């Protein structure tokens, strides 16, 4: 499963099961969490449900949530991305 397929899967589950306010809260809750993966243990939709475990890297789940928020809220503007770390400059 590619990263894009994982993102689309998470979006499909959350699209059916989460409200916009729940997605926004999930985005806030996801960031400070110390774990590096998120596990979806069950899902439900009209006419059915399933359970099991699917684990995804946290950045992919975060991306899925941000994309869903943007879908559901046309006025949504994501916060600017800021990366911290080491910058390596290569020159010839």
Protein Blocks (a to p, Z undefined) as FASTA:
>chain_A
ZZklmmmmmmmmmmmmpcfklmmmmmmmmmmpmbfbdcdfbdcdehiaceddddddfklm
mmmmmmmmmmmmmkbccdddddedddddddZZ
